[in-house]
Amino acid sequence: MSETYDRLVGLLVDRFEVDRAEIRPDTKFEELDMDSLFLVELLLVIQSEFQVAVAEDAATPGDTVAAVAQLIEDGLRVPSPSAPAASATGERA
């Protein structure tokens, strides 16, 4: 898996005391007994640890660990606020 995925797993294990053996890319957060309130806290930690903007409702308990890792990677690719934003068609503003 990616470095982002590995870092996310590390956060889950170290900061949230999740058993590493239970975490796979296709593991859903609900399988780890994590509800939407947990995910809000996790997303706040992700914002701090990865220095990436992620909405508090960007993930649900039905999302997989790999999906959240991809969400982080997508956030890391977003241009800085000073750069022109790309539209949905890929054109620069």
PDB file of N, CA, C and O in Angstrom:
ATOM      1  N   MET A   1       0.846  -1.185   0.000  1.00  0.00           N
ATOM      2  CA  MET A   1       0.000   0.000   0.000  1.00  0.00           C
ATOM      3  C   MET A   1       0.891   1.248   0.000  1.00  0.00           C
ATOM      4  O   MET A   1       2.119   1.162   0.005  1.00  0.00           O
ATOM      5  N   SER A   2       0.242   2.381  -0.005  1.00  0.00           N
ATOM      6  CA  SER A   2       0.945   3.656  -0.087  1.00  0.00           C
ATOM      7  C   SER A   2       1.472   4.100   1.280  1.00  0.00           C
ATOM      8  O   SER A   2       1.079   3.578   2.323  1.00  0.00           O
ATOM      9  N   GLU A   3       2.369   5.075   1.235  1.00  0.00           N
ATOM     10  CA  GLU A   3       2.894   5.655   2.470  1.00  0.00           C
ATOM     11  C   GLU A   3       1.764   6.295   3.275  1.00  0.00           C
ATOM     12  O   GLU A   3       1.755   6.227   4.504  1.00  0.00           O
ATOM     13  N   THR A   4       0.808   6.916   2.575  1.00  0.00           N
ATOM     14  CA  THR A   4      -0.337   7.540   3.255  1.00  0.00           C
ATOM     15  C   THR A   4      -1.144   6.487   4.005  1.00  0.00           C
ATOM     16  O   THR A   4      -1.534   6.701   5.153  1.00  0.00           O
ATOM     17  N   TYR A   5      -1.394   5.360   3.365  1.00  0.00           N
ATOM     18  CA  TYR A   5      -2.130   4.270   4.008  1.00  0.00           C
ATOM     19  C   TYR A   5      -1.375   3.809   5.257  1.00  0.00           C
ATOM     20  O   TYR A   5      -1.972   3.640   6.320  1.00  0.00           O
ATOM     21  N   ASP A   6      -0.072   3.609   5.125  1.00  0.00           N
ATOM     22  CA  ASP A   6       0.741   3.164   6.264  1.00  0.00           C
ATOM     23  C   ASP A   6       0.702   4.167   7.409  1.00  0.00           C
ATOM     24  O   ASP A   6       0.621   3.776   8.573  1.00  0.00           O
ATOM     25  N   ARG A   7       0.760   5.450   7.090  1.00  0.00           N
ATOM     26  CA  ARG A   7       0.684   6.484   8.133  1.00  0.00           C
ATOM     27  C   ARG A   7      -0.684   6.486   8.806  1.00  0.00           C
ATOM     28  O   ARG A   7      -0.783   6.661  10.020  1.00  0.00           O
ATOM     29  N   LEU A   8      -1.749   6.289   8.007  1.00  0.00           N
ATOM     30  CA  LEU A   8      -3.099   6.241   8.563  1.00  0.00           C
ATOM     31  C   LEU A   8      -3.238   5.046   9.507  1.00  0.00           C
ATOM     32  O   LEU A   8      -3.803   5.179  10.593  1.00  0.00           O
ATOM     33  N   VAL A   9      -2.738   3.902   9.110  1.00  0.00           N
ATOM     34  CA  VAL A   9      -2.778   2.724   9.978  1.00  0.00           C
ATOM     35  C   VAL A   9      -2.008   3.008  11.265  1.00  0.00           C
ATOM     36  O   VAL A   9      -2.453   2.639  12.352  1.00  0.00           O
ATOM     37  N   GLY A  10      -0.861   3.659  11.142  1.00  0.00           N
ATOM     38  CA  GLY A  10      -0.090   4.025  12.320  1.00  0.00           C
ATOM     39  C   GLY A  10      -0.875   4.922  13.264  1.00  0.00           C
ATOM     40  O   GLY A  10      -0.812   4.752  14.482  1.00  0.00           O
ATOM     41  N   LEU A  11      -1.611   5.874  12.709  1.00  0.00           N
ATOM     42  CA  LEU A  11      -2.454   6.745  13.543  1.00  0.00           C
ATOM     43  C   LEU A  11      -3.523   5.940  14.266  1.00  0.00           C
ATOM     44  O   LEU A  11      -3.759   6.132  15.458  1.00  0.00           O
ATOM     45  N   LEU A  12      -4.166   5.040  13.536  1.00  0.00           N
ATOM     46  CA  LEU A  12      -5.221   4.230  14.143  1.00  0.00           C
ATOM     47  C   LEU A  12      -4.678   3.378  15.279  1.00  0.00           C
ATOM     48  O   LEU A  12      -5.329   3.225  16.313  1.00  0.00           O
ATOM     49  N   VAL A  13      -3.496   2.827  15.090  1.00  0.00           N
ATOM     50  CA  VAL A  13      -2.893   1.961  16.105  1.00  0.00           C
ATOM     51  C   VAL A  13      -2.369   2.782  17.277  1.00  0.00           C
ATOM     52  O   VAL A  13      -2.663   2.475  18.433  1.00  0.00           O
ATOM     53  N   ASP A  14      -1.598   3.819  16.985  1.00  0.00           N
ATOM     54  CA  ASP A  14      -0.920   4.573  18.047  1.00  0.00           C
ATOM     55  C   ASP A  14      -1.829   5.540  18.791  1.00  0.00           C
ATOM     56  O   ASP A  14      -1.754   5.641  20.016  1.00  0.00           O
ATOM     57  N   ARG A  15      -2.677   6.241  18.075  1.00  0.00           N
ATOM     58  CA  ARG A  15      -3.491   7.288  18.713  1.00  0.00           C
ATOM     59  C   ARG A  15      -4.867   6.797  19.146  1.00  0.00           C
ATOM     60  O   ARG A  15      -5.459   7.329  20.085  1.00  0.00           O
ATOM     61  N   PHE A  16      -5.375   5.766  18.446  1.00  0.00           N
ATOM     62  CA  PHE A  16      -6.741   5.317  18.723  1.00  0.00           C
ATOM     63  C   PHE A  16      -6.805   3.872  19.225  1.00  0.00           C
ATOM     64  O   PHE A  16      -7.886   3.313  19.406  1.00  0.00           O
ATOM     65  N   GLU A  17      -5.619   3.275  19.446  1.00  0.00           N
ATOM     66  CA  GLU A  17      -5.508   1.955  20.051  1.00  0.00           C
ATOM     67  C   GLU A  17      -6.287   0.861  19.327  1.00  0.00           C
ATOM     68  O   GLU A  17      -6.897  -0.004  19.956  1.00  0.00           O
ATOM     69  N   VAL A  18      -6.258   0.912  17.994  1.00  0.00           N
ATOM     70  CA  VAL A  18      -6.873  -0.129  17.180  1.00  0.00           C
ATOM     71  C   VAL A  18      -5.836  -1.236  16.996  1.00  0.00           C
ATOM     72  O   VAL A  18      -4.656  -0.959  16.783  1.00  0.00           O
ATOM     73  N   ASP A  19      -6.276  -2.470  17.077  1.00  0.00           N
ATOM     74  CA  ASP A  19      -5.389  -3.612  16.882  1.00  0.00           C
ATOM     75  C   ASP A  19      -4.958  -3.668  15.414  1.00  0.00           C
ATOM     76  O   ASP A  19      -5.793  -3.788  14.519  1.00  0.00           O
ATOM     77  N   ARG A  20      -3.657  -3.582  15.180  1.00  0.00           N
ATOM     78  CA  ARG A  20      -3.126  -3.576  13.806  1.00  0.00           C
ATOM     79  C   ARG A  20      -3.594  -4.798  13.015  1.00  0.00           C
ATOM     80  O   ARG A  20      -3.807  -4.701  11.806  1.00  0.00           O
ATOM     81  N   ALA A  21      -3.754  -5.926  13.667  1.00  0.00           N
ATOM     82  CA  ALA A  21      -4.171  -7.160  12.992  1.00  0.00           C
ATOM     83  C   ALA A  21      -5.580  -7.055  12.405  1.00  0.00           C
ATOM     84  O   ALA A  21      -5.926  -7.805  11.492  1.00  0.00           O
ATOM     85  N   GLU A  22      -6.390  -6.136  12.919  1.00  0.00           N
ATOM     86  CA  GLU A  22      -7.763  -5.966  12.432  1.00  0.00           C
ATOM     87  C   GLU A  22      -7.855  -5.039  11.222  1.00  0.00           C
ATOM     88  O   GLU A  22      -8.906  -4.953  10.586  1.00  0.00           O
ATOM     89  N   ILE A  23      -6.773  -4.352  10.902  1.00  0.00           N
ATOM     90  CA  ILE A  23      -6.818  -3.331   9.848  1.00  0.00           C
ATOM     91  C   ILE A  23      -6.289  -3.894   8.536  1.00  0.00           C
ATOM     92  O   ILE A  23      -5.158  -4.371   8.449  1.00  0.00           O
ATOM     93  N   ARG A  24      -7.142  -3.823   7.519  1.00  0.00           N
ATOM     94  CA  ARG A  24      -6.778  -4.158   6.140  1.00  0.00           C
ATOM     95  C   ARG A  24      -7.313  -3.036   5.267  1.00  0.00           C
ATOM     96  O   ARG A  24      -8.162  -2.265   5.716  1.00  0.00           O
ATOM     97  N   PRO A  25      -6.845  -2.925   4.046  1.00  0.00           N
ATOM     98  CA  PRO A  25      -7.353  -1.857   3.176  1.00  0.00           C
ATOM     99  C   PRO A  25      -8.875  -1.877   3.015  1.00  0.00           C
ATOM    100  O   PRO A  25      -9.501  -0.821   2.913  1.00  0.00           O
ATOM    101  N   ASP A  26      -9.468  -3.063   2.993  1.00  0.00           N
ATOM    102  CA  ASP A  26     -10.912  -3.165   2.783  1.00  0.00           C
ATOM    103  C   ASP A  26     -11.721  -3.189   4.083  1.00  0.00           C
ATOM    104  O   ASP A  26     -12.936  -3.386   4.053  1.00  0.00           O
ATOM    105  N   THR A  27     -11.055  -2.992   5.215  1.00  0.00           N
ATOM    106  CA  THR A  27     -11.751  -2.946   6.502  1.00  0.00           C
ATOM    107  C   THR A  27     -12.558  -1.660   6.597  1.00  0.00           C
ATOM    108  O   THR A  27     -12.042  -0.564   6.378  1.00  0.00           O
ATOM    109  N   LYS A  28     -13.836  -1.817   6.929  1.00  0.00           N
ATOM    110  CA  LYS A  28     -14.698  -0.653   7.130  1.00  0.00           C
ATOM    111  C   LYS A  28     -14.573  -0.206   8.587  1.00  0.00           C
ATOM    112  O   LYS A  28     -14.368  -1.022   9.486  1.00  0.00           O
ATOM    113  N   PHE A  29     -14.699   1.092   8.799  1.00  0.00           N
ATOM    114  CA  PHE A  29     -14.576   1.619  10.156  1.00  0.00           C
ATOM    115  C   PHE A  29     -15.629   1.030  11.079  1.00  0.00           C
ATOM    116  O   PHE A  29     -15.363   0.841  12.266  1.00  0.00           O
ATOM    117  N   GLU A  30     -16.820   0.733  10.565  1.00  0.00           N
ATOM    118  CA  GLU A  30     -17.853   0.126  11.392  1.00  0.00           C
ATOM    119  C   GLU A  30     -17.437  -1.269  11.858  1.00  0.00           C
ATOM    120  O   GLU A  30     -17.881  -1.719  12.914  1.00  0.00           O
ATOM    121  N   GLU A  31     -16.593  -1.961  11.089  1.00  0.00           N
ATOM    122  CA  GLU A  31     -16.078  -3.264  11.504  1.00  0.00           C
ATOM    123  C   GLU A  31     -15.116  -3.126  12.680  1.00  0.00           C
ATOM    124  O   GLU A  31     -14.901  -4.078  13.431  1.00  0.00           O
ATOM    125  N   LEU A  32     -14.543  -1.942  12.832  1.00  0.00           N
ATOM    126  CA  LEU A  32     -13.638  -1.650  13.942  1.00  0.00           C
ATOM    127  C   LEU A  32     -14.387  -1.021  15.114  1.00  0.00           C
ATOM    128  O   LEU A  32     -13.776  -0.493  16.042  1.00  0.00           O
ATOM    129  N   ASP A  33     -15.731  -1.084  15.059  1.00  0.00           N
ATOM    130  CA  ASP A  33     -16.609  -0.497  16.082  1.00  0.00           C
ATOM    131  C   ASP A  33     -16.400   1.001  16.219  1.00  0.00           C
ATOM    132  O   ASP A  33     -16.419   1.540  17.326  1.00  0.00           O
ATOM    133  N   MET A  34     -16.200   1.677  15.079  1.00  0.00           N
ATOM    134  CA  MET A  34     -15.987   3.120  15.077  1.00  0.00           C
ATOM    135  C   MET A  34     -17.180   3.803  14.411  1.00  0.00           C
ATOM    136  O   MET A  34     -17.530   3.516  13.266  1.00  0.00           O
ATOM    137  N   ASP A  35     -17.788   4.711  15.163  1.00  0.00           N
ATOM    138  CA  ASP A  35     -18.969   5.404  14.669  1.00  0.00           C
ATOM    139  C   ASP A  35     -18.611   6.753  14.045  1.00  0.00           C
ATOM    140  O   ASP A  35     -17.437   7.107  13.936  1.00  0.00           O
ATOM    141  N   SER A  36     -19.628   7.490  13.644  1.00  0.00           N
ATOM    142  CA  SER A  36     -19.398   8.772  12.975  1.00  0.00           C
ATOM    143  C   SER A  36     -18.715   9.781  13.889  1.00  0.00           C
ATOM    144  O   SER A  36     -17.959  10.623  13.404  1.00  0.00           O
ATOM    145  N   LEU A  37     -18.955   9.725  15.185  1.00  0.00           N
ATOM    146  CA  LEU A  37     -18.282  10.627  16.128  1.00  0.00           C
ATOM    147  C   LEU A  37     -16.775  10.349  16.155  1.00  0.00           C
ATOM    148  O   LEU A  37     -15.967  11.278  16.179  1.00  0.00           O
ATOM    149  N   PHE A  38     -16.406   9.072  16.152  1.00  0.00           N
ATOM    150  CA  PHE A  38     -14.996   8.706  16.072  1.00  0.00           C
ATOM    151  C   PHE A  38     -14.377   9.261  14.794  1.00  0.00           C
ATOM    152  O   PHE A  38     -13.264   9.785  14.813  1.00  0.00           O
ATOM    153  N   LEU A  39     -15.101   9.143  13.688  1.00  0.00           N
ATOM    154  CA  LEU A  39     -14.557   9.597  12.410  1.00  0.00           C
ATOM    155  C   LEU A  39     -14.329  11.103  12.391  1.00  0.00           C
ATOM    156  O   LEU A  39     -13.373  11.573  11.776  1.00  0.00           O
ATOM    157  N   VAL A  40     -15.184  11.856  13.049  1.00  0.00           N
ATOM    158  CA  VAL A  40     -14.965  13.306  13.144  1.00  0.00           C
ATOM    159  C   VAL A  40     -13.638  13.567  13.850  1.00  0.00           C
ATOM    160  O   VAL A  40     -12.841  14.390  13.401  1.00  0.00           O
ATOM    161  N   GLU A  41     -13.409  12.867  14.949  1.00  0.00           N
ATOM    162  CA  GLU A  41     -12.150  13.030  15.679  1.00  0.00           C
ATOM    163  C   GLU A  41     -10.969  12.591  14.812  1.00  0.00           C
ATOM    164  O   GLU A  41      -9.944  13.272  14.765  1.00  0.00           O
ATOM    165  N   LEU A  42     -11.112  11.455  14.127  1.00  0.00           N
ATOM    166  CA  LEU A  42     -10.044  10.968  13.259  1.00  0.00           C
ATOM    167  C   LEU A  42      -9.734  11.978  12.156  1.00  0.00           C
ATOM    168  O   LEU A  42      -8.565  12.244  11.876  1.00  0.00           O
ATOM    169  N   LEU A  43     -10.753  12.535  11.535  1.00  0.00           N
ATOM    170  CA  LEU A  43     -10.530  13.499  10.459  1.00  0.00           C
ATOM    171  C   LEU A  43      -9.850  14.766  10.968  1.00  0.00           C
ATOM    172  O   LEU A  43      -9.060  15.372  10.245  1.00  0.00           O
ATOM    173  N   LEU A  44     -10.144  15.171  12.191  1.00  0.00           N
ATOM    174  CA  LEU A  44      -9.451  16.315  12.778  1.00  0.00           C
ATOM    175  C   LEU A  44      -7.974  16.001  13.006  1.00  0.00           C
ATOM    176  O   LEU A  44      -7.113  16.850  12.780  1.00  0.00           O
ATOM    177  N   VAL A  45      -7.689  14.791  13.451  1.00  0.00           N
ATOM    178  CA  VAL A  45      -6.293  14.373  13.638  1.00  0.00           C
ATOM    179  C   VAL A  45      -5.600  14.302  12.279  1.00  0.00           C
ATOM    180  O   VAL A  45      -4.447  14.715  12.150  1.00  0.00           O
ATOM    181  N   ILE A  46      -6.287  13.787  11.277  1.00  0.00           N
ATOM    182  CA  ILE A  46      -5.725  13.713   9.917  1.00  0.00           C
ATOM    183  C   ILE A  46      -5.354  15.101   9.418  1.00  0.00           C
ATOM    184  O   ILE A  46      -4.282  15.295   8.845  1.00  0.00           O
ATOM    185  N   GLN A  47      -6.247  16.074   9.638  1.00  0.00           N
ATOM    186  CA  GLN A  47      -5.954  17.446   9.209  1.00  0.00           C
ATOM    187  C   GLN A  47      -4.657  17.939   9.831  1.00  0.00           C
ATOM    188  O   GLN A  47      -3.834  18.562   9.159  1.00  0.00           O
ATOM    189  N   SER A  48      -4.480  17.663  11.101  1.00  0.00           N
ATOM    190  CA  SER A  48      -3.295  18.111  11.815  1.00  0.00           C
ATOM    191  C   SER A  48      -2.045  17.344  11.389  1.00  0.00           C
ATOM    192  O   SER A  48      -1.010  17.947  11.106  1.00  0.00           O
ATOM    193  N   GLU A  49      -2.137  16.042  11.343  1.00  0.00           N
ATOM    194  CA  GLU A  49      -0.978  15.197  11.056  1.00  0.00           C
ATOM    195  C   GLU A  49      -0.511  15.298   9.601  1.00  0.00           C
ATOM    196  O   GLU A  49       0.690  15.297   9.331  1.00  0.00           O
ATOM    197  N   PHE A  50      -1.453  15.383   8.673  1.00  0.00           N
ATOM    198  CA  PHE A  50      -1.117  15.386   7.251  1.00  0.00           C
ATOM    199  C   PHE A  50      -1.102  16.793   6.652  1.00  0.00           C
ATOM    200  O   PHE A  50      -0.735  16.976   5.492  1.00  0.00           O
ATOM    201  N   GLN A  51      -1.505  17.786   7.453  1.00  0.00           N
ATOM    202  CA  GLN A  51      -1.592  19.165   6.964  1.00  0.00           C
ATOM    203  C   GLN A  51      -2.431  19.233   5.693  1.00  0.00           C
ATOM    204  O   GLN A  51      -2.003  19.789   4.682  1.00  0.00           O
ATOM    205  N   VAL A  52      -3.631  18.659   5.760  1.00  0.00           N
ATOM    206  CA  VAL A  52      -4.532  18.588   4.625  1.00  0.00           C
ATOM    207  C   VAL A  52      -5.934  18.980   5.095  1.00  0.00           C
ATOM    208  O   VAL A  52      -6.343  18.642   6.205  1.00  0.00           O
ATOM    209  N   ALA A  53      -6.659  19.691   4.241  1.00  0.00           N
ATOM    210  CA  ALA A  53      -8.022  20.089   4.575  1.00  0.00           C
ATOM    211  C   ALA A  53      -8.977  18.950   4.234  1.00  0.00           C
ATOM    212  O   ALA A  53      -9.060  18.513   3.086  1.00  0.00           O
ATOM    213  N   VAL A  54      -9.695  18.479   5.253  1.00  0.00           N
ATOM    214  CA  VAL A  54     -10.665  17.402   5.075  1.00  0.00           C
ATOM    215  C   VAL A  54     -11.919  17.812   5.837  1.00  0.00           C
ATOM    216  O   VAL A  54     -11.840  18.184   7.008  1.00  0.00           O
ATOM    217  N   ALA A  55     -13.056  17.747   5.191  1.00  0.00           N
ATOM    218  CA  ALA A  55     -14.315  18.096   5.839  1.00  0.00           C
ATOM    219  C   ALA A  55     -14.627  17.092   6.944  1.00  0.00           C
ATOM    220  O   ALA A  55     -14.289  15.914   6.837  1.00  0.00           O
ATOM    221  N   GLU A  56     -15.269  17.565   7.999  1.00  0.00           N
ATOM    222  CA  GLU A  56     -15.599  16.700   9.129  1.00  0.00           C
ATOM    223  C   GLU A  56     -16.548  15.573   8.762  1.00  0.00           C
ATOM    224  O   GLU A  56     -16.621  14.568   9.468  1.00  0.00           O
ATOM    225  N   ASP A  57     -17.281  15.732   7.659  1.00  0.00           N
ATOM    226  CA  ASP A  57     -18.216  14.691   7.228  1.00  0.00           C
ATOM    227  C   ASP A  57     -17.740  13.985   5.956  1.00  0.00           C
ATOM    228  O   ASP A  57     -18.547  13.434   5.208  1.00  0.00           O
ATOM    229  N   ALA A  58     -16.435  14.004   5.719  1.00  0.00           N
ATOM    230  CA  ALA A  58     -15.867  13.435   4.501  1.00  0.00           C
ATOM    231  C   ALA A  58     -15.842  11.908   4.507  1.00  0.00           C
ATOM    232  O   ALA A  58     -15.651  11.298   3.454  1.00  0.00           O
ATOM    233  N   ALA A  59     -16.029  11.281   5.658  1.00  0.00           N
ATOM    234  CA  ALA A  59     -16.004   9.825   5.750  1.00  0.00           C
ATOM    235  C   ALA A  59     -17.160   9.348   6.621  1.00  0.00           C
ATOM    236  O   ALA A  59     -17.636  10.065   7.501  1.00  0.00           O
ATOM    237  N   THR A  60     -17.594   8.132   6.356  1.00  0.00           N
ATOM    238  CA  THR A  60     -18.667   7.514   7.129  1.00  0.00           C
ATOM    239  C   THR A  60     -18.171   6.186   7.698  1.00  0.00           C
ATOM    240  O   THR A  60     -17.156   5.659   7.243  1.00  0.00           O
ATOM    241  N   PRO A  61     -18.876   5.641   8.687  1.00  0.00           N
ATOM    242  CA  PRO A  61     -18.466   4.347   9.232  1.00  0.00           C
ATOM    243  C   PRO A  61     -18.428   3.234   8.179  1.00  0.00           C
ATOM    244  O   PRO A  61     -17.724   2.241   8.363  1.00  0.00           O
ATOM    245  N   GLY A  62     -19.164   3.384   7.095  1.00  0.00           N
ATOM    246  CA  GLY A  62     -19.175   2.391   6.028  1.00  0.00           C
ATOM    247  C   GLY A  62     -18.007   2.499   5.072  1.00  0.00           C
ATOM    248  O   GLY A  62     -17.851   1.656   4.190  1.00  0.00           O
ATOM    249  N   ASP A  63     -17.179   3.529   5.232  1.00  0.00           N
ATOM    250  CA  ASP A  63     -16.003   3.699   4.367  1.00  0.00           C
ATOM    251  C   ASP A  63     -14.874   2.787   4.816  1.00  0.00           C
ATOM    252  O   ASP A  63     -14.776   2.425   5.989  1.00  0.00           O
ATOM    253  N   THR A  64     -14.029   2.425   3.870  1.00  0.00           N
ATOM    254  CA  THR A  64     -12.884   1.572   4.182  1.00  0.00           C
ATOM    255  C   THR A  64     -11.675   2.417   4.557  1.00  0.00           C
ATOM    256  O   THR A  64     -11.623   3.617   4.292  1.00  0.00           O
ATOM    257  N   VAL A  65     -10.709   1.757   5.180  1.00  0.00           N
ATOM    258  CA  VAL A  65      -9.457   2.422   5.539  1.00  0.00           C
ATOM    259  C   VAL A  65      -8.766   2.911   4.262  1.00  0.00           C
ATOM    260  O   VAL A  65      -8.226   4.017   4.238  1.00  0.00           O
ATOM    261  N   ALA A  66      -8.780   2.103   3.212  1.00  0.00           N
ATOM    262  CA  ALA A  66      -8.162   2.504   1.942  1.00  0.00           C
ATOM    263  C   ALA A  66      -8.851   3.732   1.347  1.00  0.00           C
ATOM    264  O   ALA A  66      -8.185   4.589   0.767  1.00  0.00           O
ATOM    265  N   ALA A  67     -10.172   3.828   1.483  1.00  0.00           N
ATOM    266  CA  ALA A  67     -10.906   4.977   0.953  1.00  0.00           C
ATOM    267  C   ALA A  67     -10.496   6.262   1.675  1.00  0.00           C
ATOM    268  O   ALA A  67     -10.360   7.311   1.044  1.00  0.00           O
ATOM    269  N   VAL A  68     -10.300   6.186   2.986  1.00  0.00           N
ATOM    270  CA  VAL A  68      -9.877   7.371   3.734  1.00  0.00           C
ATOM    271  C   VAL A  68      -8.434   7.720   3.389  1.00  0.00           C
ATOM    272  O   VAL A  68      -8.092   8.900   3.315  1.00  0.00           O
ATOM    273  N   ALA A  69      -7.592   6.732   3.178  1.00  0.00           N
ATOM    274  CA  ALA A  69      -6.221   7.005   2.743  1.00  0.00           C
ATOM    275  C   ALA A  69      -6.243   7.719   1.391  1.00  0.00           C
ATOM    276  O   ALA A  69      -5.456   8.640   1.168  1.00  0.00           O
ATOM    277  N   GLN A  70      -7.126   7.309   0.494  1.00  0.00           N
ATOM    278  CA  GLN A  70      -7.252   7.960  -0.809  1.00  0.00           C
ATOM    279  C   GLN A  70      -7.773   9.387  -0.646  1.00  0.00           C
ATOM    280  O   GLN A  70      -7.338  10.292  -1.359  1.00  0.00           O
ATOM    281  N   LEU A  71      -8.692   9.589   0.278  1.00  0.00           N
ATOM    282  CA  LEU A  71      -9.208  10.925   0.572  1.00  0.00           C
ATOM    283  C   LEU A  71      -8.069  11.849   0.997  1.00  0.00           C
ATOM    284  O   LEU A  71      -8.005  13.004   0.575  1.00  0.00           O
ATOM    285  N   ILE A  72      -7.177  11.334   1.829  1.00  0.00           N
ATOM    286  CA  ILE A  72      -6.018  12.115   2.274  1.00  0.00           C
ATOM    287  C   ILE A  72      -5.119  12.438   1.084  1.00  0.00           C
ATOM    288  O   ILE A  72      -4.704  13.582   0.904  1.00  0.00           O
ATOM    289  N   GLU A  73      -4.825  11.428   0.279  1.00  0.00           N
ATOM    290  CA  GLU A  73      -3.961  11.643  -0.888  1.00  0.00           C
ATOM    291  C   GLU A  73      -4.570  12.658  -1.844  1.00  0.00           C
ATOM    292  O   GLU A  73      -3.857  13.497  -2.395  1.00  0.00           O
ATOM    293  N   ASP A  74      -5.875  12.589  -2.045  1.00  0.00           N
ATOM    294  CA  ASP A  74      -6.543  13.573  -2.901  1.00  0.00           C
ATOM    295  C   ASP A  74      -6.403  14.974  -2.322  1.00  0.00           C
ATOM    296  O   ASP A  74      -6.188  15.935  -3.061  1.00  0.00           O
ATOM    297  N   GLY A  75      -6.522  15.094  -1.005  1.00  0.00           N
ATOM    298  CA  GLY A  75      -6.366  16.382  -0.341  1.00  0.00           C
ATOM    299  C   GLY A  75      -4.957  16.925  -0.465  1.00  0.00           C
ATOM    300  O   GLY A  75      -4.759  18.136  -0.556  1.00  0.00           O
ATOM    301  N   LEU A  76      -3.985  16.040  -0.468  1.00  0.00           N
ATOM    302  CA  LEU A  76      -2.589  16.463  -0.606  1.00  0.00           C
ATOM    303  C   LEU A  76      -2.299  16.980  -2.010  1.00  0.00           C
ATOM    304  O   LEU A  76      -1.352  17.741  -2.206  1.00  0.00           O
ATOM    305  N   ARG A  77      -3.107  16.574  -2.987  1.00  0.00           N
ATOM    306  CA  ARG A  77      -2.899  17.001  -4.373  1.00  0.00           C
ATOM    307  C   ARG A  77      -3.590  18.327  -4.699  1.00  0.00           C
ATOM    308  O   ARG A  77      -3.336  18.918  -5.749  1.00  0.00           O
ATOM    309  N   VAL A  78      -4.461  18.795  -3.803  1.00  0.00           N
ATOM    310  CA  VAL A  78      -5.192  20.043  -4.045  1.00  0.00           C
ATOM    311  C   VAL A  78      -4.197  21.193  -4.054  1.00  0.00           C
ATOM    312  O   VAL A  78      -3.356  21.290  -3.161  1.00  0.00           O
ATOM    313  N   PRO A  79      -4.284  22.087  -5.075  1.00  0.00           N
ATOM    314  CA  PRO A  79      -3.349  23.213  -5.124  1.00  0.00           C
ATOM    315  C   PRO A  79      -3.556  24.157  -3.953  1.00  0.00           C
ATOM    316  O   PRO A  79      -4.639  24.224  -3.371  1.00  0.00           O
ATOM    317  N   SER A  80      -2.510  24.877  -3.622  1.00  0.00           N
ATOM    318  CA  SER A  80      -2.599  25.836  -2.521  1.00  0.00           C
ATOM    319  C   SER A  80      -3.607  26.920  -2.875  1.00  0.00           C
ATOM    320  O   SER A  80      -3.885  27.136  -4.055  1.00  0.00           O
ATOM    321  N   PRO A  81      -4.165  27.612  -1.871  1.00  0.00           N
ATOM    322  CA  PRO A  81      -5.175  28.637  -2.123  1.00  0.00           C
ATOM    323  C   PRO A  81      -4.689  29.750  -3.057  1.00  0.00           C
ATOM    324  O   PRO A  81      -5.510  30.401  -3.704  1.00  0.00           O
ATOM    325  N   SER A  82      -3.388  29.980  -3.141  1.00  0.00           N
ATOM    326  CA  SER A  82      -2.886  31.039  -4.000  1.00  0.00           C
ATOM    327  C   SER A  82      -2.813  30.619  -5.465  1.00  0.00           C
ATOM    328  O   SER A  82      -2.694  31.463  -6.353  1.00  0.00           O
ATOM    329  N   ALA A  83      -2.885  29.295  -5.717  1.00  0.00           N
ATOM    330  CA  ALA A  83      -2.847  28.815  -7.102  1.00  0.00           C
ATOM    331  C   ALA A  83      -4.244  28.865  -7.685  1.00  0.00           C
ATOM    332  O   ALA A  83      -5.221  28.709  -6.952  1.00  0.00           O
ATOM    333  N   PRO A  84      -4.365  29.082  -9.002  1.00  0.00           N
ATOM    334  CA  PRO A  84      -5.696  29.091  -9.614  1.00  0.00           C
ATOM    335  C   PRO A  84      -6.357  27.725  -9.459  1.00  0.00           C
ATOM    336  O   PRO A  84      -5.712  26.691  -9.633  1.00  0.00           O
ATOM    337  N   ALA A  85      -7.628  27.730  -9.136  1.00  0.00           N
ATOM    338  CA  ALA A  85      -8.356  26.475  -8.941  1.00  0.00           C
ATOM    339  C   ALA A  85      -8.750  25.867 -10.269  1.00  0.00           C
ATOM    340  O   ALA A  85      -9.060  26.574 -11.228  1.00  0.00           O
ATOM    341  N   ALA A  86      -8.732  24.547 -10.313  1.00  0.00           N
ATOM    342  CA  ALA A  86      -9.167  23.845 -11.516  1.00  0.00           C
ATOM    343  C   ALA A  86     -10.671  23.629 -11.430  1.00  0.00           C
ATOM    344  O   ALA A  86     -11.193  23.355 -10.349  1.00  0.00           O
ATOM    345  N   SER A  87     -11.365  23.747 -12.534  1.00  0.00           N
ATOM    346  CA  SER A  87     -12.793  23.491 -12.557  1.00  0.00           C
ATOM    347  C   SER A  87     -13.023  21.999 -12.711  1.00  0.00           C
ATOM    348  O   SER A  87     -12.068  21.236 -12.855  1.00  0.00           O
ATOM    349  N   ALA A  88     -14.273  21.578 -12.683  1.00  0.00           N
ATOM    350  CA  ALA A  88     -14.597  20.168 -12.825  1.00  0.00           C
ATOM    351  C   ALA A  88     -14.149  19.623 -14.182  1.00  0.00           C
ATOM    352  O   ALA A  88     -13.919  18.422 -14.322  1.00  0.00           O
ATOM    353  N   THR A  89     -14.027  20.487 -15.165  1.00  0.00           N
ATOM    354  CA  THR A  89     -13.593  20.035 -16.500  1.00  0.00           C
ATOM    355  C   THR A  89     -12.095  20.045 -16.631  1.00  0.00           C
ATOM    356  O   THR A  89     -11.564  19.685 -17.682  1.00  0.00           O
ATOM    357  N   GLY A  90     -11.390  20.453 -15.575  1.00  0.00           N
ATOM    358  CA  GLY A  90      -9.941  20.453 -15.592  1.00  0.00           C
ATOM    359  C   GLY A  90      -9.324  21.749 -16.093  1.00  0.00           C
ATOM    360  O   GLY A  90      -8.103  21.860 -16.197  1.00  0.00           O
ATOM    361  N   GLU A  91     -10.159  22.722 -16.402  1.00  0.00           N
ATOM    362  CA  GLU A  91      -9.644  24.009 -16.881  1.00  0.00           C
ATOM    363  C   GLU A  91      -9.255  24.874 -15.687  1.00  0.00           C
ATOM    364  O   GLU A  91      -9.868  24.790 -14.623  1.00  0.00           O
ATOM    365  N   ARG A  92      -8.239  25.698 -15.870  1.00  0.00           N
ATOM    366  CA  ARG A  92      -7.819  26.628 -14.823  1.00  0.00           C
ATOM    367  C   ARG A  92      -8.697  27.857 -14.835  1.00  0.00           C
ATOM    368  O   ARG A  92      -9.125  28.320 -15.892  1.00  0.00           O
ATOM    369  N   ALA A  93      -8.960  28.380 -13.660  1.00  0.00           N
ATOM    370  CA  ALA A  93      -9.786  29.602 -13.540  1.00  0.00           C
ATOM    371  C   ALA A  93      -8.981  30.811 -13.914  1.00  0.00           C
ATOM    372  O   ALA A  93      -9.494  31.930 -13.878  1.00  0.00           O
TER     373      ALA A  93
END
